[in-house]
Amino acid sequence: MHKAGFVNIIGNPNVGKSTLMNALVGEKISIITSKAQTTRHRIMGIVSGENFQIIYSDTPGILNPKYKLQKSMMNFVDDAVSDADIFLVVIDVKADDSPEEKILQRIIKSNAAAIVILNKCDLVNHEKQLALALKWSKIIPKAEIIPVSALKKHKINIVFDVIMKYLPVHPAYFDKEQLTDKNDRFIMSEIIREKIFTHYDKEIPYACEVIVEAFKDENKIIRIAANILVERETQKAIIIGHKGSSLKKIGTAARLDAEEFFGKKIFLELFVKVDKDWRNSDRELKRFGYSG
């Protein structure tokens, strides 16, 4: 008997969805920063065994869209709510903020199983964990409640065991060797984008998009050229920095991460270009892989 299904991770911004998926997959598939709205796409991480295949989906944090990029991000969430076999509803125990009501109601009314993940449980005492578990057992009566620390990988094995209990009988959806539904260019663009979120403050990371224009996998080295798109010339100057110093820091950090992920030497060229108002352009968003 073979089991396979889609385990979709839902929650508000910055609750630890990407950290949880990476812990469950055992690889860094989704980028992680301390800033909200880091995840923009729906990213699948695939875990396969002899008799099972789990397709985890990391999704953008739930928010009220203010421009077309954010609307597209919420479309990814909508897709994930529609096709889940199992929901992982992630709650930050410190914030204890609930996903919006219409999303919760769809989860409650769905035939899919639900697991509420009380994340960052290492930051609160046992009494707080019990109170939250009681609260969420009333909000989603069908759900199993598991307190975890995704960052410290605490109780991740329990999450896996509960997922296996609810995973439906089905043939594998993907090749058993496949780790994600995304290609190498996408992974590289996300690695670069993570460094932008890490190295810059305020609006800069949110105004940036990364497009990998060339990805040549040679025998001993991968040669990559990527464009960092910004909306204004002032942002371009900040990304580049004095005599290119800031851009060099991003490039070095991204190259080191990429070498670890791809297991090869990386030659990385970064360029910065202005693409005004790309976050509100249907044509540009489609070119960058966002849904309409």
Backbone bond lengths (Angstrom), bond angles and torsions (degrees), N, CA, C in turn:
res aa  C-N    CA-C-N  psi(-1)  N-CA   C-N-CA  omega(-1)  CA-C   N-CA-C  phi
1 M - - - 1.470 - - 1.532 109.36 -
2 H 1.321 115.83 125.70 1.468 121.14 -178.98 1.520 109.39 -110.82
3 K 1.342 116.59 134.88 1.453 122.40 177.99 1.533 110.17 -110.14
4 A 1.316 115.94 144.66 1.467 120.26 175.33 1.522 109.04 -159.55
5 G 1.343 115.90 146.07 1.454 118.39 178.12 1.511 112.73 -178.17
6 F 1.340 113.59 172.76 1.457 122.18 -177.15 1.530 110.06 -100.18
7 V 1.325 114.78 120.50 1.464 122.06 179.88 1.523 107.10 -110.39
8 N 1.320 116.16 103.82 1.455 121.52 -169.09 1.524 111.58 -102.47
9 I 1.327 114.99 127.91 1.463 122.50 -172.96 1.522 109.46 -95.87
10 I 1.333 116.06 118.52 1.460 123.00 -173.51 1.529 109.30 -121.79
11 G 1.329 116.60 141.89 1.466 119.21 176.32 1.514 111.51 171.54
12 N 1.297 116.30 173.77 1.455 122.17 178.86 1.528 110.88 -74.34
13 P 1.330 117.71 167.84 1.468 119.79 178.02 1.528 112.22 -59.41
14 N 1.331 114.92 140.15 1.468 121.88 170.11 1.529 114.98 69.73
15 V 1.342 117.33 24.18 1.472 119.56 177.66 1.530 111.91 -90.64
16 G 1.346 116.42 -9.15 1.457 119.80 178.24 1.515 114.75 106.34
17 K 1.334 117.15 24.10 1.463 120.36 -178.39 1.531 112.03 -63.17
18 S 1.332 116.40 -46.68 1.464 120.32 -178.61 1.529 111.17 -65.63
19 T 1.331 116.44 -41.17 1.468 120.51 177.94 1.518 110.12 -61.45
20 L 1.339 116.28 -41.03 1.464 120.59 178.86 1.522 111.17 -63.51
21 M 1.349 116.92 -46.59 1.459 117.92 -178.83 1.519 111.56 -62.87
22 N 1.315 116.95 -44.18 1.464 119.79 179.66 1.531 111.22 -60.31
23 A 1.329 116.92 -37.79 1.467 120.72 177.80 1.523 111.05 -66.47
24 L 1.325 116.57 -39.96 1.463 120.71 -179.69 1.524 112.27 -71.27
25 V 1.343 116.03 -36.31 1.467 120.49 -178.95 1.523 110.77 -79.69
26 G 1.345 116.17 -30.89 1.460 119.68 -177.31 1.507 113.02 84.86
27 E 1.334 116.72 10.01 1.465 123.07 177.60 1.517 107.91 -141.05
28 K 1.333 115.94 154.73 1.460 119.96 177.03 1.521 108.53 -85.68
29 I 1.331 115.26 93.99 1.463 121.89 179.96 1.526 110.28 -97.62
30 S 1.337 116.49 -44.37 1.468 121.39 179.75 1.520 110.20 -97.70
31 I 1.330 115.42 142.16 1.468 118.95 179.65 1.524 109.64 -75.93
32 I 1.321 114.64 149.38 1.465 121.10 -174.69 1.528 109.07 -130.73
33 T 1.317 116.78 125.49 1.465 120.90 169.27 1.521 107.56 -141.70
34 S 1.306 116.07 172.44 1.475 120.92 178.62 1.523 111.89 -80.83
35 K 1.325 117.43 -4.87 1.462 120.74 -177.90 1.527 110.44 -90.79
36 A 1.327 115.36 144.90 1.461 120.65 176.11 1.529 110.23 -69.36
37 Q 1.331 115.11 159.28 1.477 122.69 175.90 1.525 112.91 63.88
38 T 1.322 117.46 28.10 1.464 119.62 176.80 1.528 110.43 -68.37
39 T 1.332 116.09 -44.17 1.469 120.78 -179.84 1.526 109.54 -79.62
40 R 1.334 115.89 126.30 1.466 120.35 -179.65 1.520 112.65 -113.16
41 H 1.322 116.80 -28.05 1.464 121.46 -177.21 1.524 110.14 -106.95
42 R 1.299 115.63 169.92 1.463 120.86 166.46 1.523 106.99 -89.16
43 I 1.322 115.96 119.11 1.461 121.04 -174.06 1.522 108.95 -118.88
44 M 1.317 116.76 126.70 1.458 121.00 -178.72 1.521 111.51 -100.08
45 G 1.315 115.59 134.99 1.460 122.73 172.90 1.513 108.33 -117.02
46 I 1.317 117.60 127.49 1.466 122.23 -169.88 1.524 110.47 -110.54
47 V 1.319 115.31 126.20 1.467 121.35 176.85 1.524 107.95 -118.36
48 S 1.327 116.86 121.83 1.462 121.20 -176.14 1.519 111.23 -123.33
49 G 1.306 115.20 142.88 1.457 123.18 171.37 1.521 108.43 -129.71
50 E 1.305 116.84 -175.24 1.469 120.01 -177.87 1.517 111.83 -61.06
51 N 1.339 116.30 -37.89 1.466 120.15 -174.29 1.524 113.73 -118.91
52 F 1.341 117.24 15.65 1.459 118.06 -179.45 1.526 110.90 -155.17
53 Q 1.326 114.66 160.20 1.459 122.43 169.43 1.531 108.28 -147.10
54 I 1.336 115.73 120.64 1.468 121.94 177.35 1.521 108.22 -107.19
55 I 1.335 116.83 124.88 1.462 121.07 176.19 1.527 107.49 -107.58
56 Y 1.333 114.44 101.43 1.458 119.87 177.68 1.528 109.18 -81.68
57 S 1.332 116.54 142.20 1.463 121.27 174.61 1.514 109.68 -120.90
58 D 1.331 116.21 117.74 1.460 120.87 169.26 1.520 107.40 -87.30
59 T 1.308 116.89 137.44 1.464 121.00 -176.75 1.528 110.39 -128.08
60 P 1.333 116.86 158.64 1.470 119.10 174.91 1.520 111.07 -60.91
61 G 1.328 115.89 152.95 1.462 120.24 175.57 1.514 111.16 -65.58
62 I 1.322 116.44 143.51 1.461 121.83 -176.72 1.527 109.79 -71.83
63 L 1.341 116.00 128.34 1.466 121.33 179.80 1.522 109.98 -151.71
64 N 1.319 115.98 168.99 1.463 121.46 174.12 1.524 108.39 -89.62
65 P 1.340 118.48 113.73 1.472 121.11 -172.68 1.523 112.77 -62.61
66 K 1.349 114.51 136.78 1.461 121.14 177.37 1.523 111.83 -109.98
67 Y 1.337 117.28 -16.81 1.463 120.94 175.69 1.528 107.95 -149.96
68 K 1.328 117.08 174.21 1.464 121.10 -168.78 1.524 113.30 -64.68
69 L 1.335 117.54 -32.57 1.465 119.01 176.42 1.526 110.20 -59.84
70 Q 1.334 117.43 -46.10 1.462 120.17 -179.80 1.532 111.49 -66.37
71 K 1.325 117.30 -33.55 1.462 120.19 175.85 1.525 109.87 -62.54
72 S 1.326 116.12 -42.78 1.458 120.26 176.98 1.523 111.34 -62.92
73 M 1.336 116.81 -40.38 1.460 120.99 177.56 1.524 110.68 -58.93
74 M 1.336 117.25 -40.52 1.461 120.58 179.69 1.536 111.83 -71.60
75 N 1.331 116.93 -24.65 1.466 119.74 173.47 1.528 110.83 -64.45
76 F 1.348 116.67 -36.23 1.456 120.10 176.28 1.525 110.75 -63.73
77 V 1.335 116.39 -39.86 1.466 120.80 177.12 1.525 109.91 -63.00
78 D 1.333 116.32 -44.18 1.461 121.31 179.94 1.529 110.83 -59.23
79 D 1.322 116.89 -43.33 1.473 120.74 177.41 1.523 110.99 -60.33
80 A 1.329 115.83 -41.93 1.468 120.48 -177.57 1.526 111.43 -67.59
81 V 1.326 116.95 -34.15 1.465 120.14 177.35 1.530 109.94 -69.50
82 S 1.326 116.30 -31.07 1.466 120.94 -175.38 1.530 113.47 -76.89
83 D 1.332 118.30 -32.49 1.474 118.27 -170.30 1.529 114.32 -114.70
84 A 1.329 117.63 16.01 1.464 120.05 -177.14 1.525 112.02 -73.20
85 D 1.328 116.08 140.59 1.459 121.85 164.19 1.526 109.82 -90.44
86 I 1.340 114.79 -32.58 1.464 121.95 178.34 1.530 107.78 -141.08
87 F 1.325 116.70 134.25 1.461 121.48 173.84 1.524 109.84 -98.50
88 L 1.324 115.68 135.40 1.453 121.00 164.02 1.524 106.26 -107.93
89 V 1.325 116.95 105.76 1.464 121.92 -179.74 1.529 107.26 -93.67
90 V 1.324 116.20 111.34 1.461 120.70 -172.11 1.534 110.35 -97.10
91 I 1.327 114.74 126.05 1.465 122.49 179.48 1.530 108.59 -119.41
92 D 1.314 117.10 131.04 1.462 122.19 172.56 1.530 107.10 -81.33
93 V 1.343 116.58 114.53 1.470 119.21 -174.21 1.523 112.85 -64.37
94 K 1.320 117.75 -24.19 1.460 120.36 178.96 1.534 111.20 -75.02
95 A 1.332 115.96 -41.19 1.464 120.17 -179.11 1.524 111.35 -85.91
96 D 1.365 116.06 -36.35 1.466 122.82 -177.77 1.526 111.60 49.62
97 D 1.341 116.10 45.59 1.459 119.61 178.32 1.525 109.08 -100.91
98 S 1.306 114.99 135.01 1.462 121.72 -174.53 1.524 111.17 -90.27
99 P 1.359 117.41 144.63 1.464 119.12 169.39 1.527 110.38 -58.00
100 E 1.326 116.61 157.30 1.459 119.34 -175.42 1.529 111.15 -58.89
101 E 1.319 115.50 153.09 1.459 122.27 -169.54 1.532 113.06 -59.55
102 K 1.336 117.56 -40.13 1.466 118.05 -176.31 1.532 111.40 -67.56
103 I 1.334 116.89 -31.93 1.471 120.10 175.41 1.520 109.35 -69.12
104 L 1.336 117.33 -45.26 1.467 121.40 178.30 1.526 111.19 -57.84
105 Q 1.323 116.85 -43.68 1.466 120.26 -177.92 1.530 110.92 -64.91
106 R 1.312 117.04 -37.36 1.465 119.64 177.49 1.523 111.02 -65.30
107 I 1.337 116.11 -37.95 1.467 120.30 177.77 1.530 110.36 -66.49
108 I 1.336 116.11 -44.67 1.466 121.18 -178.95 1.530 111.42 -62.52
109 K 1.348 116.31 -41.37 1.469 120.85 -176.78 1.519 113.50 -82.23
110 S 1.314 116.60 -12.65 1.457 120.53 -178.35 1.529 111.21 -70.03
111 N 1.325 115.00 155.56 1.462 120.16 173.96 1.524 111.91 -78.79
112 A 1.323 116.37 -10.75 1.466 120.61 -178.45 1.524 110.52 -70.60
113 A 1.325 116.08 147.97 1.467 121.37 173.88 1.524 109.40 -68.48
114 A 1.317 116.54 157.60 1.470 121.07 179.77 1.522 110.04 -133.45
115 I 1.317 114.34 137.17 1.467 121.70 174.73 1.526 106.61 -127.02
116 V 1.325 117.11 121.68 1.460 121.00 176.31 1.523 108.42 -90.73
117 I 1.330 115.48 121.10 1.461 122.30 179.97 1.527 108.53 -99.61
118 L 1.332 116.10 110.65 1.468 120.64 175.36 1.518 107.25 -86.75
119 N 1.326 115.67 92.19 1.461 121.01 -171.66 1.532 112.13 -85.59
120 K 1.324 114.23 157.34 1.474 123.56 -178.50 1.532 110.92 66.71
121 C 1.351 115.64 33.92 1.463 120.40 -175.85 1.526 112.61 -66.59
122 D 1.337 116.31 -16.28 1.470 119.42 176.85 1.531 112.01 -70.21
123 L 1.337 116.90 -10.31 1.465 120.80 -177.36 1.525 113.29 -95.87
124 V 1.353 117.94 -4.20 1.469 120.76 178.78 1.525 109.29 -131.03
125 N 1.327 116.03 162.12 1.467 119.59 -178.80 1.525 111.80 -81.18
126 H 1.325 115.39 173.38 1.464 121.65 -175.03 1.530 111.54 -63.31
127 E 1.322 117.03 -37.53 1.469 120.73 -179.32 1.529 111.02 -63.14
128 K 1.330 116.30 -40.66 1.468 120.74 177.46 1.526 110.73 -64.03
129 Q 1.322 116.46 -41.28 1.467 120.46 177.47 1.527 110.82 -60.37
130 L 1.333 117.04 -44.95 1.467 120.92 -179.70 1.526 111.29 -63.74
131 A 1.324 116.80 -40.56 1.466 120.78 179.35 1.525 111.06 -63.74
132 L 1.326 116.22 -42.60 1.468 119.98 178.83 1.522 111.24 -67.85
133 A 1.313 116.82 -39.04 1.465 120.41 178.41 1.527 110.68 -61.22
134 L 1.335 116.67 -42.49 1.467 121.32 177.73 1.527 110.66 -64.13
135 K 1.320 116.21 -44.01 1.467 120.98 179.72 1.530 111.08 -59.03
136 W 1.345 116.52 -48.42 1.461 119.77 -175.15 1.524 113.04 -75.79
137 S 1.313 117.08 -23.07 1.468 119.52 174.40 1.524 110.75 -68.65
138 K 1.337 116.58 -24.77 1.471 121.08 175.93 1.521 111.53 -83.93
139 I 1.349 116.57 -35.24 1.475 119.94 -179.22 1.527 110.63 -70.51
140 I 1.335 117.23 -46.20 1.472 121.78 177.71 1.529 106.97 -121.98
141 P 1.339 117.61 84.97 1.468 120.95 -172.45 1.524 114.67 -57.96
142 K 1.326 117.62 -29.48 1.477 119.74 -177.44 1.530 112.42 -80.43
143 A 1.332 117.37 -9.17 1.469 120.32 -170.44 1.524 112.27 -81.10
144 E 1.338 114.25 148.28 1.455 120.76 164.78 1.531 107.15 -90.75
145 I 1.320 117.26 142.61 1.463 122.59 -175.39 1.529 108.68 -111.54
146 I 1.340 116.22 125.77 1.463 119.85 -179.47 1.529 109.34 -131.48
147 P 1.355 117.98 116.81 1.474 119.95 172.36 1.529 109.54 -79.64
148 V 1.321 116.51 130.97 1.466 120.70 -178.28 1.524 110.22 -140.02
149 S 1.322 115.70 167.38 1.460 122.32 162.67 1.527 106.19 -123.80
150 A 1.335 115.77 100.30 1.469 119.57 -178.19 1.519 110.81 -61.85
151 L 1.343 116.38 -37.96 1.461 120.55 -178.17 1.530 110.98 -62.45
152 K 1.317 116.61 -39.76 1.463 121.12 -178.64 1.528 112.85 -95.52
153 K 1.360 115.31 2.83 1.473 122.24 -179.60 1.535 112.20 59.63
154 H 1.316 116.17 29.13 1.458 121.99 179.74 1.527 110.37 -80.38
155 K 1.313 117.73 122.39 1.468 126.68 179.67 1.527 113.32 68.83
156 I 1.312 118.02 17.52 1.467 121.00 175.31 1.527 110.25 -63.74
157 N 1.327 116.73 -34.84 1.471 120.50 178.39 1.528 111.01 -63.83
158 I 1.330 117.19 -33.78 1.469 120.00 178.25 1.522 110.55 -68.85
159 V 1.337 116.24 -40.45 1.471 120.53 176.63 1.533 109.71 -58.14
160 F 1.334 116.00 -45.90 1.471 120.62 179.25 1.531 110.71 -59.23
161 D 1.320 117.44 -44.83 1.477 120.82 -178.48 1.526 111.69 -62.58
162 V 1.333 116.62 -40.21 1.470 120.01 -179.96 1.531 110.03 -69.74
163 I 1.334 117.01 -39.10 1.473 120.13 175.86 1.526 110.37 -58.78
164 M 1.325 116.25 -45.47 1.471 119.93 -179.30 1.532 111.41 -60.91
165 K 1.323 116.65 -32.06 1.470 120.79 179.21 1.533 111.14 -63.94
166 Y 1.335 116.22 -38.03 1.465 120.93 -175.88 1.533 114.13 -97.48
167 L 1.320 117.82 -9.63 1.469 120.60 -176.17 1.534 109.97 -63.14
168 P 1.338 117.92 128.42 1.474 119.41 -176.60 1.528 112.83 -73.73
169 V 1.307 115.18 156.77 1.467 121.40 174.21 1.525 108.15 -72.62
170 H 1.337 115.92 121.36 1.470 120.55 -176.76 1.517 108.63 -168.80
171 P 1.338 118.00 148.68 1.473 119.75 173.35 1.526 110.55 -65.55
172 A 1.319 116.79 163.63 1.465 121.81 178.06 1.527 110.50 -62.24
173 Y 1.318 116.45 141.47 1.465 121.96 177.47 1.526 111.60 -87.82
174 F 1.324 117.08 -28.65 1.457 122.48 -176.88 1.526 109.65 -126.64
175 D 1.337 114.95 163.09 1.461 120.29 172.01 1.525 109.24 -55.36
176 K 1.325 116.80 139.43 1.468 121.00 -175.39 1.537 112.59 -64.92
177 E 1.328 118.08 -19.06 1.462 120.81 179.37 1.526 112.37 -88.13
178 Q 1.333 116.99 -9.80 1.455 120.68 -174.82 1.525 111.10 -76.60
179 L 1.337 116.54 136.00 1.460 122.62 -176.39 1.524 112.62 -99.93
180 T 1.333 117.00 -29.78 1.454 121.79 -179.19 1.526 109.76 -153.05
181 D 1.338 115.79 162.56 1.459 119.82 176.66 1.521 111.38 -82.84
182 K 1.334 117.41 -8.04 1.465 121.23 -176.57 1.530 110.96 -92.11
183 N 1.334 115.70 150.14 1.467 120.07 179.81 1.526 111.15 -87.14
184 D 1.332 115.82 174.78 1.462 121.17 -175.74 1.522 112.56 -62.46
185 R 1.321 117.16 -36.30 1.468 119.98 179.44 1.528 110.74 -62.94
186 F 1.337 115.87 -42.39 1.463 119.40 179.40 1.530 110.49 -63.82
187 I 1.329 116.59 -46.10 1.466 120.28 179.34 1.524 110.54 -57.62
188 M 1.333 116.88 -43.10 1.463 120.78 -179.87 1.528 110.87 -64.81
189 S 1.321 116.93 -41.22 1.467 119.48 179.53 1.529 111.05 -63.77
190 E 1.333 116.79 -35.66 1.460 120.72 178.70 1.526 111.63 -70.54
191 I 1.326 116.72 -36.85 1.470 120.32 176.62 1.531 110.01 -60.93
192 I 1.326 116.57 -44.33 1.470 120.46 179.16 1.529 110.37 -65.84
193 R 1.316 116.01 -42.68 1.471 120.19 -177.81 1.531 111.01 -64.11
194 E 1.333 116.00 -36.71 1.464 119.01 176.54 1.526 111.02 -59.73
195 K 1.335 116.94 -40.35 1.466 119.77 -179.82 1.524 111.65 -67.10
196 I 1.323 116.39 -32.35 1.470 119.86 175.93 1.527 109.73 -65.68
197 F 1.338 117.05 -43.51 1.464 120.71 177.68 1.523 111.45 -63.10
198 T 1.328 116.14 -34.34 1.463 120.86 -177.69 1.527 111.83 -74.95
199 H 1.332 117.44 -38.04 1.468 121.58 -170.23 1.527 114.64 -94.15
200 Y 1.348 117.85 -13.57 1.463 119.49 -175.70 1.522 111.07 -126.42
201 D 1.335 115.78 153.94 1.459 121.99 -178.37 1.520 111.09 -112.17
202 K 1.315 113.83 179.20 1.465 124.06 173.24 1.522 111.21 57.41
203 E 1.344 116.94 -132.00 1.468 118.31 -170.68 1.519 113.51 -84.63
204 I 1.326 117.81 -12.20 1.469 120.58 -172.06 1.534 113.34 -54.30
205 P 1.348 119.83 -52.88 1.466 118.54 -177.57 1.531 113.17 -60.66
206 Y 1.327 116.29 -34.59 1.463 119.95 -176.89 1.528 112.38 -75.39
207 A 1.320 116.84 -20.81 1.463 121.46 179.74 1.526 111.88 -89.80
208 C 1.331 117.13 -1.56 1.468 121.33 -174.98 1.523 112.71 -102.82
209 E 1.307 115.09 145.66 1.465 122.98 167.35 1.520 107.23 -133.74
210 V 1.318 117.19 150.42 1.459 121.42 -178.70 1.526 109.10 -120.52
211 I 1.332 115.36 128.67 1.463 121.88 177.90 1.522 108.74 -121.96
212 V 1.322 116.67 121.72 1.462 120.85 176.19 1.525 108.14 -85.31
213 E 1.336 116.12 111.91 1.464 121.57 -176.29 1.521 112.50 -86.25
214 A 1.337 117.46 -27.55 1.471 120.94 -178.91 1.519 109.42 -143.48
215 F 1.328 115.97 135.23 1.464 122.13 178.42 1.532 106.37 -142.97
216 K 1.326 116.49 96.70 1.466 121.71 -176.43 1.522 109.47 -110.90
217 D 1.328 114.87 108.09 1.467 121.33 -178.45 1.524 108.80 -89.81
218 E 1.327 115.43 100.26 1.459 121.07 179.76 1.529 110.08 -95.23
219 N 1.312 117.35 -175.49 1.459 121.32 -172.72 1.529 113.15 -58.71
220 K 1.326 117.03 -49.32 1.457 120.53 -174.93 1.527 113.57 -118.61
221 I 1.333 116.49 -0.71 1.464 119.50 -175.46 1.531 109.88 -150.50
222 I 1.333 115.82 149.61 1.464 121.19 172.91 1.530 107.39 -110.66
223 R 1.322 116.15 124.21 1.464 121.21 179.90 1.529 108.71 -100.97
224 I 1.321 115.61 122.54 1.467 121.30 -173.42 1.525 110.07 -127.87
225 A 1.328 115.72 135.46 1.467 122.08 172.13 1.521 107.71 -124.02
226 A 1.331 116.70 129.85 1.460 120.45 -176.73 1.515 111.08 -136.68
227 N 1.320 115.05 145.83 1.461 121.89 175.00 1.521 109.67 -103.77
228 I 1.317 116.42 132.04 1.458 122.15 169.03 1.520 107.18 -98.06
229 L 1.318 116.46 117.80 1.462 120.95 -178.16 1.522 109.91 -97.46
230 V 1.318 116.35 134.59 1.467 122.94 175.53 1.522 108.02 -127.72
231 E 1.330 116.47 171.99 1.461 119.76 -175.24 1.533 113.25 -97.81
232 R 1.348 116.86 -19.67 1.468 118.72 -176.07 1.527 110.88 -139.82
233 E 1.320 115.03 156.00 1.465 120.76 178.85 1.532 111.27 -61.99
234 T 1.335 117.04 -35.16 1.470 119.72 178.78 1.526 110.84 -63.30
235 Q 1.323 116.51 -37.36 1.470 120.61 177.58 1.527 110.83 -67.71
236 K 1.314 115.65 -38.20 1.465 120.21 177.42 1.526 110.57 -59.54
237 A 1.321 116.22 -43.81 1.464 120.46 -179.73 1.528 111.51 -63.32
238 I 1.336 116.46 -38.13 1.467 120.48 179.59 1.532 110.33 -67.81
239 I 1.329 116.77 -43.90 1.473 120.49 179.54 1.531 110.56 -60.26
240 I 1.333 117.08 -42.70 1.470 120.87 -177.72 1.523 111.04 -72.15
241 G 1.329 117.08 -43.38 1.458 120.91 179.89 1.523 112.63 76.82
242 H 1.328 116.50 176.72 1.464 122.18 -177.66 1.530 110.47 -64.10
243 K 1.316 115.65 118.39 1.466 122.68 -179.29 1.537 112.71 53.44
244 G 1.343 114.73 31.87 1.466 119.87 175.73 1.515 114.77 80.37
245 S 1.350 117.39 11.49 1.464 120.63 -173.52 1.527 113.18 -64.55
246 S 1.340 117.43 -40.61 1.468 120.44 -178.28 1.520 111.30 -69.13
247 L 1.325 115.58 -42.98 1.468 119.87 179.18 1.528 110.66 -62.90
248 K 1.308 116.24 -37.05 1.471 120.41 178.49 1.526 110.82 -63.79
249 K 1.341 117.31 -40.39 1.473 120.66 178.40 1.521 111.33 -62.70
250 I 1.331 116.21 -43.77 1.469 120.29 177.45 1.521 110.23 -60.12
251 G 1.330 115.22 -47.69 1.459 120.67 -177.60 1.521 112.45 -60.81
252 T 1.316 116.78 -43.04 1.465 120.51 -179.81 1.524 110.88 -64.90
253 A 1.337 116.72 -46.45 1.467 120.65 -179.42 1.529 111.03 -63.52
254 A 1.342 116.65 -42.29 1.467 120.30 179.75 1.523 110.70 -66.75
255 R 1.319 117.06 -40.38 1.472 120.48 -179.94 1.529 111.26 -61.56
256 L 1.329 116.90 -43.35 1.460 120.58 -179.00 1.532 111.38 -63.86
257 D 1.327 116.83 -43.26 1.466 120.59 177.24 1.527 111.16 -64.10
258 A 1.330 116.24 -41.21 1.463 120.91 -178.84 1.524 110.94 -65.66
259 E 1.322 117.14 -39.07 1.467 120.12 178.72 1.520 110.85 -63.40
260 E 1.324 116.44 -37.02 1.464 119.83 177.39 1.524 110.69 -68.41
261 F 1.345 117.35 -42.34 1.463 120.86 -177.46 1.529 112.04 -69.99
262 F 1.339 116.85 -46.95 1.466 120.37 -174.68 1.525 113.21 -87.87
263 G 1.335 116.69 -14.27 1.463 120.00 178.05 1.515 113.94 70.31
264 K 1.331 116.59 28.34 1.462 122.37 179.80 1.518 109.94 -144.61
265 K 1.331 115.65 162.14 1.457 120.38 171.27 1.530 109.05 -65.92
266 I 1.321 115.64 143.54 1.460 121.76 -178.92 1.520 109.87 -121.24
267 F 1.338 115.39 131.56 1.468 120.55 168.03 1.516 106.14 -108.91
268 L 1.340 116.42 114.50 1.464 121.16 -172.92 1.516 111.80 -118.70
269 E 1.328 115.61 125.51 1.466 122.06 172.90 1.524 108.81 -111.40
270 L 1.328 116.12 129.47 1.459 121.45 178.89 1.520 110.63 -116.57
271 F 1.317 115.55 136.87 1.465 122.05 176.89 1.536 107.78 -128.13
272 V 1.321 116.84 150.28 1.463 121.03 179.77 1.523 108.77 -118.35
273 K 1.328 115.70 127.59 1.462 120.91 -178.49 1.524 110.33 -131.64
274 V 1.323 115.71 151.69 1.466 121.46 177.86 1.524 109.38 -94.61
275 D 1.329 116.04 127.27 1.467 122.83 176.48 1.532 106.26 -132.25
276 K 1.320 115.73 89.36 1.462 121.57 -169.99 1.526 112.00 -60.08
277 D 1.337 114.15 131.62 1.461 122.41 172.52 1.531 113.03 59.11
278 W 1.340 118.29 32.87 1.471 120.27 -179.16 1.529 111.85 -63.04
279 R 1.335 116.96 -26.84 1.475 119.68 -178.12 1.523 112.80 -69.19
280 N 1.341 116.90 -15.11 1.467 120.53 179.54 1.523 112.43 -117.50
281 S 1.322 116.78 12.93 1.463 120.75 -178.02 1.528 110.17 -102.00
282 D 1.330 116.66 116.12 1.469 120.63 178.76 1.524 110.83 -57.94
283 R 1.330 116.21 -42.32 1.466 120.41 -177.42 1.523 111.10 -63.80
284 E 1.327 116.17 -46.00 1.459 120.26 -178.35 1.526 111.49 -68.74
285 L 1.320 116.51 -41.99 1.469 119.29 179.92 1.522 111.23 -61.56
286 K 1.319 116.72 -39.27 1.458 120.48 177.45 1.537 109.98 -64.49
287 R 1.334 116.79 -40.77 1.468 121.42 178.89 1.523 110.82 -62.82
288 F 1.323 116.81 -31.77 1.468 120.82 -177.83 1.530 112.80 -89.91
289 G 1.333 116.69 4.37 1.461 120.01 173.00 1.512 115.34 90.84
290 Y 1.350 117.12 18.22 1.457 119.91 178.11 1.534 109.80 -95.39
291 S 1.320 114.93 148.94 1.461 119.29 -178.65 1.514 110.26 -77.94
292 G 1.338 115.41 161.10 1.462 119.83 -177.70 1.511 112.69 -83.62
